[in-house]
């Protein structure tokens, strides 16, 4: 244990990852680990206590009471408590790094920072995206998120931003605290699906959901207002296209009813909600066979769904905000929330030649290979963690 750099990761639900951006990040960080000099300790949200090993990482379970929206805040604090206690029990651990994902515990972080520094350790924070802008939160919770973000920025020894736009925002918004930041992107798998065109899993899924390969536009993401489902549905209904619109998402009845009331999408046979897909190879196959991919995310940093789309779908139609332009560059087409913008782009995409579509696909894959492979991302993290060693 002595001589190694111990890194405690707090804020993901844990690994093995089943779903979620931070969970996938921690899975890949440990899976692609190259340096034997690093030992990861990963907090796991659980209904029991205990430890297990996964990808060479020590995973420690943190039992959290079901206390509603405060559960995530409690979990981060309890995970830090457990990590600090482990270091005290093992004095041979020198200069541990505590890497906290997201800004949930800002009001309490000075207390933890003091203890981490007493161990000779450092506090790293990933500020994530603009959580305080998310439409799902009421005004009081949004104020808490903003206040919490300020606390995390003020107390972190280093802020690791997975988007240059987020880094720019942090440096400008909190300039008076002179935050120390660095940029390391999120990664993406670029390997194609192992499922063949005649594979039963794929054919059954298409048949079950009335999907024709190559003849649909696709969206994959959380079913929340800030991902602009209303705009995408409204614009698709306006577009003169014979293709269908396949939505892979965790449908919530309340939001679905709101969308139906606002857009009347139930009367449009082309719109097809297919639920979630947890089989990663099947999801890759769905992405590969889409005619085009819609991306309406406008809150957050480098989005995993967008990276996966660029690596697997040839034609990508993205909301033209800074985050998305930063990731895709010239490898995608862009739309705005202005009425008619996406509808017009859909019709333009429908009229593209196969050569034009292939060219966009090649640019998209090249973009992933040049900046977003997990190999290169993990290499940058390991270099960062071992800087003082």
N, C-alpha and C positions, 0 to 999 in steps of 0.2 A: 504493500500500500504506500510505503514511504517512497518519495521521489516522483510519484505520479501527480499529474494535475487533476484534481477532483472537481468535477463540474456538476452542480445540483440544478436540475431543470424543474421549474415550478410554473404551473399555469395551464399545462395541457391536461386533458382528462387521463392521459397515460398511454402506454403501449402494451401489447400490439394495437396498432391503430385500426379502427373500423371505419371512421369517417371524421372529417374535420381538418381544417388547415394546420393548426398547431400540432395536432396528433400525428398527422402525416409527416410534418417537419421533424418531429422528434424520432419517429420511426426511421426516417431516411438518414438523419444525423447519426444514429447509432448503427444502422445497417451498413452504411458506407464508410464507417470509421476506419481510418488508415493507421493512425498513430497508436502504438501500444502504451504511450506515455499518458494517455488520457483515460480516466475512469469516470463514466457517467453514472449519476444517481437520478432517477426519474420518479417524480411524484405521480401517484395514480389515484384518481378519485374512486373511492370504493365504499362498499357497505360493510367491509370487514378490515382487519389489520393484517399485517404480514409482509413478507418480501418474496420476490422471485427474480430470476435472471431472464433477460430477453435481449438479444443482439449484443450480449456482453455487458449490458447495462444492469445495474442493481435497481430494480423497481420496488419502491416502497409504498405500500397502500396507506391512504389517509382516509379514515372514516369520518364522514361529515353528516351532521343531522340535517333533515329536510326542513330548511327554514326559508323556503321561497327564494326570492331574488337575491337575498344576502348569502346564499349558499356558496357562490363562487368566491366571494370575499373571504368568508370563513375558511374555505378550502386553501386558498393561497397562504393565508396566515398560518394555518395548521401545518401545511407542507413546509414552510420556512422554519417553524418551530422544530419539526421533526429532523430537518436537515442540519440545523444548528446543533441540536442535541446529539446527533450522530457524530458531528465533528468534535464536540467536547468529549465524547466517549472514546474517540480515536485521536489522541493528541499528535499522532504521527502525521495526520493530514495537515499540511502547511499550505497557506494561501489558497483556500478553496474559492471557487467562483460560483456564485449563485445567479443563475440566469432566469429572470422572471418574465414570462410571456404575458403581455397585456398590462394595462394600467388600472387594475381593480382596487389596489390596496394603498393608494396614495396617502390617505390620512394616517396610516399606521406604519408606513415604511421607514420613518426616522428611527423608530424603535428597533426594527430589524437591521437597518443599516449599521447602527451602533454595535450590535452584537456580531454582525459579519466582520466589521472592521476589527473588533476585539480579537477575532480568530486569525487576523492577518489576511482576511479575505476581501473579495471585491463583489460589488453588486452591479450586474449587467441587467438591462431592461430592454425588451422589445416592445416599443410603444404601440404596435399593431396599427390599426387605422383610426379614423375619426369616430370612435364608438359613441361619443356624445352627440353625434349627428343622426344616429339611427332612429328611424320613425317609430320603432316598436317601444321606445322608452317614453315615459311621461316626462313632463318638464322637471320634476324634482330629481328623477334618476339621471336625466341629462346633465343637470347641474352638478350632481355627485361625480359623474364620469369626468367632467371637465376639471373639477377641483382635484380629483384623484390623479388625473393625467399630470397636472401641474406638480403635485407632490412627488410623483415618480420621476419626472424629468429633473426636478430640483435635487433629488437625493441619489440618483444613479451615478455610479462611477463611469459608466459608459452606456449610451443608448445605441442599440443595434437596429437600424431601420432596414426593412426589406423593400423599401421603395424610396427612390431619390426624392420624390415629391413629399413624402412623409418627413424625410430628413430635412428638407428645405423648410417645411412648415415648423418643425420642432425648433430649428435654429432661429427662425424669425420670430415665432410666437413667444418663445421663452429666452430671448436674447439676453435679458438681464441676469439670467442664471449661468450664462456662458456654458451651455451644455456640451459635453464631449460626445460626439456622434461618429458612427461609421455606417457604411452602407454594405450590406450583404443581401443579395436577392433571395427570393424563395426559389426552390428548384422544381424540376418536372421530369417525369419519366417520358422518354421519347420512343420507347419500343412499341411496335404495333401489337395489336391483339393477337393472341395465339389461336383465336377461333376462326375457322375457315368459313367460307360463304355457305357451305352445306351443313355446317355444324347444327346439331339438333337444338342446342340452347338458343342460338341466334334465330333460327327459323321459327321456333316456338314463340319466342318473344315478339317477333314481327307479326306472326299470325294472331297472337293473343291481343295485341294492341292495334291491329289493322294498320301496320306501318309498312310502306314500300321502300326498300333500300334505295338510297340515292335520290329520293323524291320528297325530302322533308327538310325543313329548317328546324334547328334544335336549340334548346336552352337547358343548361344544367346548373342548378344553384339553389340556395335556400329561398324558401317562399316568403320573402319579406318585402315590404313596399319600396325600400331604397334600392332594390335590384330592378326596379322599373318594369314589373310585370304588366302593369296597367298600360303603359306606353307601348310596350312591345305587342301586346294583344290588340290594342286599339289600332295600331299602325298596320299590323298584319291583316286585320279585318278590312282595312281600307285598301290594301294592295291588291292589284289584279294578278294573282298568282294561282296556279292550279295545285301547287305543292301544299303539303300539310305543315302544321307547326306542332312539333312534339316537345312537350314540357316535362322534363325529368326533375321532379321536385317533391319535397315533403309537404303535400297539400294540407293547409289548415282550413277547416270548414268555414270559419268566420271570415277570413280574408278572401276565400274563394267566393263566398256569397256577396261580399262587397264588390269584387271584380265583376261578377255576373250582373249585378245591379247597375254598375257604372258603364259596362261595355256591351252587355247582351251577348257575350261570346257563345252562350249555349245554342244560339241559332246558327252558328257557323260550323259546319261539319268538318272544316279543315283543322280546327283547334283540338288538340289531343293531349289531355293530361294523362300521363302514364304512371305516376307515382315515383317512388325512389328505386334506384338500381344499385345494390351493394356489391354485386359481382363485378370486380374491377375489369376483368377481361371482356365481359359483356358490355360494360360501359364504354370501353375503348372501341369495341366494334360498332356501337351506336354512334359514337363520335366520327369514326372513320367513314361511315355510310351516310352521314348527313350531307345534304347539298350545301348547306351553309349553317353557321353557328351565330346566334345572337348573344351579345354580352351587354347587359344593362347595369352592371354594378357601378355605383358612383361613390361609395363610402368604403374606405379601406386602402390597403397598400397593394402589393403584388398579389393578385388573386389566383389561387391554385386552379380554379376552373378555366380561367383564361389561358394559363400556361398549357394545360392539357388540351384545350381546343387548338391552340397554335401548333402543338406537336402532332395532332391527329386529324384535324379538319382542314381542308384546303382553303375554304372561303370563310372568312370571319368578319362579321358585321358588328362593330363595337360602338358603344356610346363614347363620344369623343371627349372624355375628361382626361386630365393630365395623367392619372395612374395608368389608364389603358393605353394611351399614346406612348407613354414611356416604355411599356413592355413590348408592344407590337410594332411600333415604328411604321415603316412603309409596307409591312406584311399584311395589313388588314384594310378594310373599308370602314369609314366612320359616319355616324349619324348623331343628330342632336335631338333634344326633347321637343323641338318645334314641330307642330302638326305637319304631317306630310313628309318629313325628313326620312324616317325609316321606311315608310311605304314606298317612297321613290327609290330608295336604295335597294329594296327587295326586287323591284321591277327591273332595275339596272342589273342586279345580280342574275336574275332569271335569263336575261338576254346575253350573258357573257358566253364566249366561246370556251370550249374545253381547254384550249391552249392558254387562255387568260386565267382560267381557274387553276390550272396546273402551276402556272407561274407564281400565283399567290401562295399556293401550297408549298412550293419550294422555298420561297422567301420566309414563310412562317417557320418551317422546320429549321432553316439556317439560323433564324433568330434564337430559337431554343438552344441549338447546339453551341452558339457563340456566347451565350450569357446565362443560361438557366439549367444546365445539367446538374444533377445532384452531386456528381463527382467533383465538379469545380466548386460548388457551394460548400460542400463539406470540407474541402481543402482549405477554403478561406476561413471557415469557423475554427478549424484545428489550429491554423496559424495564429488566429486571434487568441485562442485559449492558452496557447503555449508561449505567447510573447514574452512573458516574464520568467519563463523557466530557464 
